């Protein structure tokens, strides 16, 4: 079973996406801010991280950089999730260390394809 760490501060987004992923057989672990996400990557060793980029405490950009700097977590795939689809955000996410990028609202079929490709 693929273990997904979902780092998302918005309760509605978090609940909806986690339920949809669990119904498809994924084991979903949740973190509600960037620092909790960095800590959870070490603690639960997920197969992939879905990282909201607009997070409290530590934003998703910095959380991703911290995950990449840790040799124990550096190779875990990360998909950036953001509601702010601004020009250059995809490049910024890749530069921060994300393997891919998706915009909200999440189109589940496309996200599942990205997860399958990266895990």
C-alpha positions as YAML, in Angstrom:
chain: A
units: angstrom
residues:
- id: 1
  name: UNK
  ca: [0.00, 0.00, 0.00]
- id: 2
  name: UNK
  ca: [1.35, 3.41, -0.98]
- id: 3
  name: UNK
  ca: [1.70, 5.79, 1.97]
- id: 4
  name: UNK
  ca: [0.94, 9.43, 1.19]
- id: 5
  name: UNK
  ca: [1.81, 12.32, 3.47]
- id: 6
  name: UNK
  ca: [-0.75, 15.07, 2.84]
- id: 7
  name: UNK
  ca: [0.47, 18.43, 4.15]
- id: 8
  name: UNK
  ca: [-2.58, 20.71, 4.05]
- id: 9
  name: UNK
  ca: [-3.81, 23.34, 6.50]
- id: 10
  name: UNK
  ca: [-7.32, 23.80, 5.09]
- id: 11
  name: UNK
  ca: [-9.58, 21.34, 6.90]
- id: 12
  name: UNK
  ca: [-12.12, 21.00, 4.10]
- id: 13
  name: UNK
  ca: [-9.45, 20.39, 1.44]
- id: 14
  name: UNK
  ca: [-7.60, 17.99, 3.73]
- id: 15
  name: UNK
  ca: [-10.68, 15.94, 4.62]
- id: 16
  name: UNK
  ca: [-12.00, 15.76, 1.08]
- id: 17
  name: UNK
  ca: [-8.69, 14.76, -0.53]
- id: 18
  name: UNK
  ca: [-7.68, 12.31, 2.19]
- id: 19
  name: UNK
  ca: [-11.04, 10.50, 1.97]
- id: 20
  name: UNK
  ca: [-10.84, 10.29, -1.81]
- id: 21
  name: UNK
  ca: [-7.31, 8.88, -1.64]
- id: 22
  name: UNK
  ca: [-8.16, 6.40, 1.13]
- id: 23
  name: UNK
  ca: [-11.11, 5.09, -0.92]
- id: 24
  name: UNK
  ca: [-8.61, 4.29, -3.66]
- id: 25
  name: UNK
  ca: [-6.48, 2.23, -1.29]
- id: 26
  name: UNK
  ca: [-3.84, 4.71, -0.19]
- id: 27
  name: UNK
  ca: [-2.63, 5.01, 3.40]
- id: 28
  name: UNK
  ca: [-2.87, 8.75, 4.13]
- id: 29
  name: UNK
  ca: [-0.96, 10.51, 6.91]
- id: 30
  name: UNK
  ca: [-1.83, 14.16, 7.57]
- id: 31
  name: UNK
  ca: [0.21, 17.18, 8.66]
- id: 32
  name: UNK
  ca: [-1.42, 20.60, 9.08]
- id: 33
  name: UNK
  ca: [1.57, 22.94, 8.68]
- id: 34
  name: UNK
  ca: [4.95, 22.97, 7.00]
- id: 35
  name: UNK
  ca: [7.02, 22.15, 10.07]
- id: 36
  name: UNK
  ca: [4.69, 19.28, 10.98]
- id: 37
  name: UNK
  ca: [5.14, 18.06, 7.40]
- id: 38
  name: UNK
  ca: [8.93, 18.12, 7.66]
- id: 39
  name: UNK
  ca: [8.72, 16.22, 10.96]
- id: 40
  name: UNK
  ca: [6.17, 13.71, 9.60]
- id: 41
  name: UNK
  ca: [8.35, 12.85, 6.59]
- id: 42
  name: UNK
  ca: [11.05, 11.67, 9.00]
- id: 43
  name: UNK
  ca: [8.63, 9.93, 11.35]
- id: 44
  name: UNK
  ca: [6.41, 8.06, 8.89]
- id: 45
  name: UNK
  ca: [8.64, 7.62, 5.80]
- id: 46
  name: UNK
  ca: [5.91, 8.15, 3.19]
- id: 47
  name: UNK
  ca: [6.22, 6.97, -0.39]
- id: 48
  name: UNK
  ca: [5.17, 10.41, -1.63]
- id: 49
  name: UNK
  ca: [4.30, 13.85, -0.22]
- id: 50
  name: UNK
  ca: [1.44, 16.09, -1.38]
- id: 51
  name: UNK
  ca: [2.58, 19.54, -0.22]
- id: 52
  name: UNK
  ca: [0.30, 22.55, -0.06]
- id: 53
  name: UNK
  ca: [2.51, 25.56, -0.69]
- id: 54
  name: UNK
  ca: [0.57, 28.14, 1.38]
- id: 55
  name: UNK
  ca: [1.03, 26.76, 4.88]
- id: 56
  name: UNK
  ca: [1.37, 28.28, 8.35]
- id: 57
  name: UNK
  ca: [4.52, 28.02, 10.51]
- id: 58
  name: UNK
  ca: [6.75, 27.06, 7.55]
- id: 59
  name: UNK
  ca: [5.44, 27.48, 4.00]
- id: 60
  name: UNK
  ca: [5.49, 24.62, 1.52]
- id: 61
  name: UNK
  ca: [8.43, 26.05, -0.42]
- id: 62
  name: UNK
  ca: [10.68, 26.04, 2.65]
- id: 63
  name: UNK
  ca: [9.31, 22.72, 3.94]
- id: 64
  name: UNK
  ca: [10.22, 21.15, 0.59]
- id: 65
  name: UNK
  ca: [13.74, 22.60, 0.74]
- id: 66
  name: UNK
  ca: [14.18, 21.19, 4.26]
- id: 67
  name: UNK
  ca: [13.01, 17.75, 3.17]
- id: 68
  name: UNK
  ca: [15.48, 17.83, 0.27]
- id: 69
  name: UNK
  ca: [18.40, 18.87, 2.53]
- id: 70
  name: UNK
  ca: [17.91, 15.82, 4.80]
- id: 71
  name: UNK
  ca: [19.72, 12.81, 3.26]
- id: 72
  name: UNK
  ca: [17.15, 10.46, 4.86]
- id: 73
  name: UNK
  ca: [14.23, 12.16, 3.06]
- id: 74
  name: UNK
  ca: [15.85, 13.78, 0.02]
- id: 75
  name: UNK
  ca: [14.61, 11.22, -2.50]
- id: 76
  name: UNK
  ca: [10.94, 11.10, -1.45]
- id: 77
  name: UNK
  ca: [8.80, 12.44, -4.32]
- id: 78
  name: UNK
  ca: [6.89, 15.66, -3.60]
- id: 79
  name: UNK
  ca: [3.95, 17.06, -5.55]
- id: 80
  name: UNK
  ca: [3.25, 20.75, -4.91]
- id: 81
  name: UNK
  ca: [-0.43, 21.65, -4.47]
- id: 82
  name: UNK
  ca: [-1.52, 25.26, -4.77]
- id: 83
  name: UNK
  ca: [-4.60, 27.33, -5.38]
- id: 84
  name: UNK
  ca: [-2.41, 30.16, -6.67]
- id: 85
  name: UNK
  ca: [-1.69, 29.15, -10.24]
- id: 86
  name: UNK
  ca: [0.48, 32.15, -11.01]
- id: 87
  name: UNK
  ca: [2.96, 32.38, -13.84]
- id: 88
  name: UNK
  ca: [6.22, 30.88, -12.66]
- id: 89
  name: UNK
  ca: [4.74, 28.87, -9.76]
- id: 90
  name: UNK
  ca: [5.46, 25.54, -11.47]
- id: 91
  name: UNK
  ca: [9.08, 26.54, -12.01]
- id: 92
  name: UNK
  ca: [9.33, 27.83, -8.44]
- id: 93
  name: UNK
  ca: [8.00, 24.50, -7.13]
- id: 94
  name: UNK
  ca: [10.47, 22.49, -9.21]
- id: 95
  name: UNK
  ca: [13.30, 24.80, -8.12]
- id: 96
  name: UNK
  ca: [12.33, 24.27, -4.45]
- id: 97
  name: UNK
  ca: [12.64, 20.52, -5.00]
- id: 98
  name: UNK
  ca: [9.16, 19.34, -5.98]
- id: 99
  name: UNK
  ca: [8.93, 16.58, -8.56]
- id: 100
  name: UNK
  ca: [5.62, 17.81, -9.94]
- id: 101
  name: UNK
  ca: [2.94, 20.44, -9.46]
- id: 102
  name: UNK
  ca: [-0.86, 20.47, -9.35]
- id: 103
  name: UNK
  ca: [-3.40, 23.24, -8.93]
- id: 104
  name: UNK
  ca: [-6.49, 23.39, -6.74]
- id: 105
  name: UNK
  ca: [-9.21, 22.46, -7.03]
- id: 106
  name: UNK
  ca: [-7.60, 19.06, -7.48]
- id: 107
  name: UNK
  ca: [-8.65, 17.05, -10.50]
- id: 108
  name: UNK
  ca: [-8.29, 13.59, -8.94]
- id: 109
  name: UNK
  ca: [-7.64, 11.55, -12.09]
- id: 110
  name: UNK
  ca: [-4.68, 13.75, -13.02]
- id: 111
  name: UNK
  ca: [-3.29, 13.68, -9.49]
- id: 112
  name: UNK
  ca: [-3.58, 9.88, -9.37]
- id: 113
  name: UNK
  ca: [-1.59, 9.66, -12.62]
- id: 114
  name: UNK
  ca: [1.17, 11.80, -11.12]
- id: 115
  name: UNK
  ca: [1.23, 9.71, -7.94]
- id: 116
  name: UNK
  ca: [1.44, 6.50, -9.97]
- id: 117
  name: UNK
  ca: [4.27, 7.89, -12.09]
- id: 118
  name: UNK
  ca: [6.31, 8.99, -9.07]
- id: 119
  name: UNK
  ca: [5.83, 5.97, -6.77]
...
